[in-house]
Amino acid sequence: MRIGWTRIAASVAAAALSLGTLNARADDSAAWLKYRGARFAAFRAAHSHPEAEIAGIKARTAALIAEQPAPATPAAGLDAAPMIWHASDPPLELWDGPEYPELIVAPAGEYTMGSPTSEPNRQPNEGPRHRVRIGYSFAVSKYSVTVGEYRRFVADTHHDIGEACFTIEHGEYRLRGNRDYQHAGFKRTSNGPVGCVNWFDAQAYVAWLSKQTGHAYRLLSEAEYEYLNRAGTVTAYWWGEDIGINRTVCDGCGSAWDKRQLAMVGSFAPNAFGLYDTTGNSWSWLADCWNANYAGVPADGSAATEGDCDLHVMRGGGERSPARELRSAYRSRHWFSLRNIVVGFRVAETL
């Protein structure tokens, strides 16, 4: 039975250490656990009937979708505005335990996936544009999975973390031995986004999380990621047409971390869905096999399970990525077996 479910409320924030305090002390795993434990205790004390909340959201989502017209066709609806069906306002948050990721329930909706030919720096693989309908309730991690959360999984399962990882040290990017998710050439902290994990590591983590909690965790699909990243917007970045200053971490983002190291999760403002770091700082592994374009891919939010499955899709951009790679429509891929310090993942839960 689920034991953590809440509205994002001031009472919870007051009951816990501040994020700033955590960031200042994040190298201390005991402090990290204390911070998480305090917040989780407030969650559990405030909300003891989560299943009723979930049922209510699912029922309201189904009713909202039933009121909508059929999904827009490619010919008629590519330039139609996104449709977002909010079943709760403010958004509701879900949490299965202090060492597990915090989740936000995402609204169902419909949007146009891909970029228009007029968008600067557009790549051919960002088309053909097509409408995608996310016609179901699901939850997604508020932040990328962190070092502290992944450490709990490794400790419990003795998962093989590997002995080599692509890292950036002294301005040089290459594969190095004796590197892993905690030792990557710079100081890693419990509240930093996990890196040096391959696609199999990410899948092993969600399988373990599902077993631990009894809930259906998984990786996001590419269509879900773009939908969540855009959060109802149609601009190149979720905040506008330009990269701006100090919005995230990249090569040229104007942050204190640019081309130096990963920032801790939650260092920048969230998007309209309440999600942090969907753009920049760290790439995210997704469930999809790589396809060179969107011809024949699912339009219902599910992952593409056919294509080049030696490569898997990544989205979001990393701390050394140029600004053009942080656009909401930008796509990339990586060999599923390779580990890279700037590639992590988020988790989703099917409700």
TASUL-V878622 format. One record per backbone hydrogen bond with DSSP energy under -1.0 kcal/mol. CO is the residue of the C=O (numbers start at 1). NH is the residue of the N-H. E is the energy in kcal/mol with one decimal. If there is no record, write none. Layout:
CO|NH|E + CO|NH|E
This chain:
4|95|-2.8 + 6|93|-3.5 + 9|13|-1.5 + 10|14|-2.4 + 11|15|-1.1 + 18|22|-2.2 + 19|23|-2.9 + 20|24|-2.0 + 21|25|-1.1 + 25|28|-2.3 + 26|190|-2.2 + 28|32|-2.1 + 29|33|-2.4 + 30|34|-2.1 + 31|35|-2.6 + 32|36|-2.5 + 33|37|-2.8 + 34|38|-2.2 + 35|39|-1.9 + 36|40|-2.7 + 37|41|-2.3 + 38|42|-1.5 + 39|43|-1.9 + 40|44|-2.5 + 41|45|-2.2 + 42|46|-1.8 + 43|47|-1.8 + 49|53|-1.1 + 50|54|-2.5 + 51|55|-2.4 + 52|56|-2.1 + 53|57|-2.1 + 54|58|-2.5 + 55|59|-2.3 + 56|60|-2.4 + 57|61|-2.6 + 58|62|-2.4 + 59|63|-2.0 + 60|64|-2.3 + 61|65|-2.5 + 62|66|-2.1 + 63|67|-1.0 + 65|68|-1.6 + 73|77|-3.0 + 77|80|-1.5 + 83|110|-2.4 + 92|105|-2.5 + 93|6|-2.9 + 94|103|-3.2 + 97|100|-1.9 + 102|142|-2.6 + 103|94|-2.7 + 104|140|-2.2 + 108|85|-2.9 + 109|134|-3.6 + 110|83|-3.0 + 111|132|-2.9 + 113|130|-1.5 + 116|119|-1.8 + 119|122|-1.6 + 123|126|-2.0 + 126|115|-1.5 + 127|294|-2.2 + 130|113|-3.1 + 132|111|-2.1 + 133|135|-1.2 + 134|109|-1.9 + 137|351|-1.2 + 138|106|-2.3 + 139|349|-2.6 + 140|104|-2.8 + 142|276|-2.7 + 145|194|-2.7 + 146|150|-2.5 + 147|151|-2.4 + 148|152|-1.4 + 149|153|-1.2 + 150|154|-2.3 + 151|155|-2.5 + 152|156|-1.8 + 153|157|-2.3 + 154|158|-2.5 + 163|178|-1.9 + 165|176|-2.2 + 166|341|-2.7 + 167|174|-2.1 + 169|172|-1.8 + 172|169|-2.4 + 174|167|-2.3 + 176|165|-2.1 + 183|180|-2.3 + 189|192|-1.8 + 190|148|-2.5 + 191|265|-2.2 + 192|147|-2.5 + 198|202|-2.1 + 199|203|-2.1 + 200|204|-2.5 + 201|205|-2.2 + 202|206|-2.1 + 203|207|-1.9 + 204|208|-2.3 + 205|209|-2.7 + 206|210|-2.2 + 207|211|-2.0 + 208|212|-2.7 + 209|213|-2.1 + 210|214|-2.5 + 215|217|-1.5 + 216|350|-2.0 + 218|348|-2.9 + 220|287|-2.7 + 221|225|-2.3 + 222|226|-2.3 + 223|227|-1.9 + 224|228|-2.9 + 225|229|-2.9 + 226|230|-2.7 + 227|231|-2.2 + 230|233|-1.1 + 236|328|-3.3 + 237|240|-1.3 + 240|237|-2.5 + 249|281|-2.4 + 250|252|-1.3 + 253|246|-3.2 + 257|260|-2.6 + 257|261|-1.5 + 264|267|-1.0 + 271|274|-2.1 + 275|271|-2.3 + 280|282|-2.2 + 281|319|-1.4 + 283|344|-2.9 + 284|315|-1.6 + 288|313|-1.8 + 290|308|-2.7 + 294|297|-1.8 + 299|133|-2.2 + 304|289|-3.0 + 307|309|-1.2 + 308|290|-1.7 + 308|311|-1.1 + 310|336|-2.0 + 311|290|-1.6 + 312|334|-1.7 + 313|286|-2.0 + 314|332|-1.5 + 315|284|-2.2 + 316|280|-3.5 + 318|321|-1.4 + 319|259|-1.8 + 321|251|-3.0 + 322|325|-1.8 + 323|326|-1.9 + 327|330|-1.4 + 332|314|-2.5 + 334|312|-2.3 + 335|338|-1.4 + 336|199|-1.6 + 339|166|-2.6 + 340|196|-2.2 + 340|343|-1.9 + 342|283|-3.0 + 344|285|-2.7 + 345|145|-2.6 + 347|141|-2.6 + 348|218|-2.2 + 349|139|-2.5
